[in-house]
């Protein structure tokens, strides 16, 4: 009752079952929907009579369409089926000392407030009639005053099963010295760092029926 006496309502969790959502990334790489969700978690809502404090968001069995305008003039559409997503706001006092020391050291030295979200997601990625399993969990640390994912500190474990090489090519082909990529990939990766800067990646990757056209790499290769 104490929060009510203070004209405050504490919502520990917002749970949404079977939603249909559309998310987009603009040409500058921003995802407005992420900004909206993070502001709900960290800034809540304040009115003249009451305010509410949301601590977690859970989506169960959701259908998500992701429209990406960042990769070129023609947007790339990817669908996420049977999506389970859990987001939890984490305060510094709930983190271990070693976790705090390795997260955004520049923000710590400047005295900025960290805004940390603990997440887990499980979904099926669907594109071009092909489906791949995706799981990830970890933490995202935003600097004070902004919720731009590319500028956030990411510490995540990622696992993909039978991920189509053609889908990988749609998103990351411009970063690789290859002309085409076919087959399936099943990586298990650990990512740490900022996507806009340098990300440290380690892990393992399995391939199946892999076909790569990369003249810049194999031009001088000789098979004995």
C-alpha positions in Angstrom: 0.0 0.0 0.0 2.9 2.4 0.6 3.4 3.1 -3.2 -0.3 3.9 -3.5 -0.1 6.4 -0.6 2.7 8.1 -2.5 0.5 8.1 -5.7 2.7 5.6 -7.3 1.9 2.3 -8.9 4.7 -0.3 -9.3 4.3 -2.8 -12.2 6.8 -5.5 -11.8 6.0 -6.9 -15.3 4.1 -6.1 -18.5 3.2 -9.4 -20.2 1.9 -9.6 -23.8 0.6 -12.8 -25.3 0.6 -13.5 -29.0 1.2 -10.0 -30.2 1.8 -9.0 -33.9 4.4 -6.3 -34.1 6.2 -4.4 -36.9 9.7 -3.0 -36.1 11.8 -1.0 -38.5 15.3 0.3 -38.8 15.8 3.6 -40.6 18.5 4.6 -43.0 20.6 6.0 -40.1 20.5 2.7 -38.3 18.1 3.8 -35.6 15.2 1.6 -34.3 12.6 3.9 -32.8 10.6 1.0 -31.2 13.6 0.2 -29.0 13.8 3.7 -27.8 10.1 3.6 -26.9 10.4 0.3 -25.0 13.5 1.4 -23.1 11.8 4.7 -22.0 8.9 2.7 -20.6 11.4 0.6 -18.5 13.5 3.4 -17.3 11.5 6.6 -17.3 8.0 5.2 -16.6 5.1 7.6 -16.9 4.3 10.6 -14.6 1.0 12.3 -14.5 -0.5 14.9 -12.2 -2.1 12.2 -9.9 -0.1 9.0 -10.3 3.1 7.6 -11.8 4.0 4.0 -12.6 7.3 2.2 -12.4 7.7 -0.7 -14.9 10.5 -3.3 -14.2 10.1 -5.9 -16.8 8.5 -6.7 -20.2 7.7 -10.2 -21.5 6.4 -11.1 -24.9 5.2 -14.7 -25.4 4.6 -16.3 -28.8 4.8 -13.1 -30.7 5.0 -12.5 -34.5 7.4 -9.8 -35.5 8.1 -8.3 -38.9 11.4 -6.4 -39.1 11.8 -4.0 -42.0 15.4 -2.8 -42.5 16.0 0.4 -44.5 19.6 0.6 -43.3 21.1 -1.8 -45.9 20.2 0.1 -49.1 17.5 1.8 -51.1 15.4 -1.4 -51.0 14.3 -2.5 -47.5 15.0 -6.0 -46.3 12.1 -7.8 -44.6 12.7 -10.5 -42.0 10.0 -12.3 -40.0 10.4 -13.6 -36.5 8.0 -16.4 -35.6 7.0 -17.7 -32.1 9.0 -15.1 -30.4 9.6 -15.2 -26.7 11.3 -12.1 -25.3 12.0 -11.2 -21.7 13.5 -7.7 -20.7 14.4 -6.9 -17.1 15.7 -3.6 -15.8 18.8 -4.0 -13.7 20.2 -1.6 -11.2 23.9 -1.3 -10.5 23.4 -2.5 -6.9 22.1 -5.8 -8.4 25.2 -6.4 -10.4 28.4 -8.1 -9.3 31.4 -5.8 -8.9 33.3 -7.5 -11.7 30.2 -7.0 -14.0 30.2 -3.3 -13.3 34.0 -2.9 -13.8 33.9 -4.4 -17.3 30.8 -2.5 -18.5 31.3 0.8 -20.3 34.4 2.0 -18.4 34.2 5.3 -20.2 30.8 6.0 -18.8 32.0 5.0 -15.3 34.9 7.4 -15.4 32.7 10.3 -16.6 30.3 9.7 -13.8 27.4 9.0 -16.2 24.5 6.8 -15.2 24.3 3.4 -16.7 21.0 1.9 -17.7 21.3 -1.8 -17.9 18.8 -4.3 -19.4 19.0 -8.0 -18.9 17.4 -9.9 -21.8 16.6 -13.3 -23.2 15.0 -14.1 -26.5 14.1 -17.2 -28.4 12.6 -17.1 -31.9 12.5 -18.6 -35.4 13.9 -16.4 -38.2 12.0 -16.7 -41.4 13.1 -15.3 -44.8 12.8 -16.5 -48.3 10.9 -19.6 -47.3 13.7 -20.7 -45.0 13.7 -20.9 -41.2 16.4 -20.8 -38.6 16.3 -21.1 -34.8 17.7 -18.2 -32.8 18.5 -17.9 -29.1 20.3 -15.1 -27.2 20.7 -13.9 -23.6 22.8 -11.3 -22.0 22.9 -7.6 -21.0 22.7 -4.3 -22.8 24.1 -1.2 -21.2 22.9 2.2 -22.4 24.6 5.5 -21.6 22.6 8.2 -19.9 20.2 10.1 -22.1 20.1 7.8 -25.1 18.7 4.4 -26.1 20.4 3.8 -29.4 21.4 0.2 -29.7 24.5 0.7 -31.8 25.9 3.0 -29.2 25.1 0.6 -26.3 27.5 -1.8 -24.7 26.5 -5.4 -25.5 27.4 -8.6 -23.6 25.5 -11.4 -25.2 25.6 -15.2 -25.9 24.1 -16.0 -29.4 23.1 -19.3 -30.8 21.7 -20.0 -34.3 20.7 -23.3 -35.8 20.6 -23.8 -39.6 20.9 -20.1 -40.4 20.7 -19.6 -44.3 23.9 -18.2 -45.8 21.8 -16.2 -48.2 20.1 -14.4 -45.2 23.5 -13.8 -43.6 24.6 -12.3 -47.0 21.7 -9.9 -47.1 22.7 -8.3 -43.9 26.5 -8.7 -43.8 27.6 -9.3 -47.4 28.9 -5.8 -47.8 31.4 -6.4 -45.0 32.9 -9.5 -46.5 35.2 -9.9 -49.6 32.8 -12.4 -51.2 30.3 -12.3 -54.0 27.9 -14.9 -52.8 27.3 -17.2 -49.9 25.1 -20.3 -49.9 24.5 -23.2 -47.4 23.7 -23.0 -43.7 25.6 -21.8 -40.7 25.1 -22.8 -37.0 27.2 -20.4 -34.9 27.6 -20.2 -31.1 29.1 -16.8 -30.3 29.9 -14.5 -27.4 29.8 -10.8 -28.2 31.1 -7.9 -26.1 31.5 -4.3 -27.1 29.7 -1.6 -29.0 28.2 -2.4 -32.5 29.2 1.1 -33.7 32.8 0.6 -32.7 34.7 -2.6 -32.1 33.0 -5.8 -31.0 35.0 -8.7 -29.5 33.5 -12.0 -30.9 34.6 -15.5 -29.9 33.0 -18.9 -30.3 32.5 -21.6 -32.9 30.7 -22.0 -36.1 29.5 -25.1 -38.0 28.8 -25.1 -41.7 26.7 -27.4 -43.9 26.7 -27.5 -47.7 28.7 -24.2 -47.8 29.3 -22.6 -51.1 31.4 -19.3 -51.3 32.2 -17.3 -54.3 35.2 -15.1 -53.3 37.7 -14.4 -56.1 39.6 -11.9 -53.9 40.4 -14.7 -51.4 40.8 -17.8 -53.7 42.3 -16.2 -56.8 45.8 -17.4 -56.0 44.8 -20.6 -54.3 46.3 -23.9 -55.7 44.9 -27.3 -54.9 47.5 -30.0 -54.9 
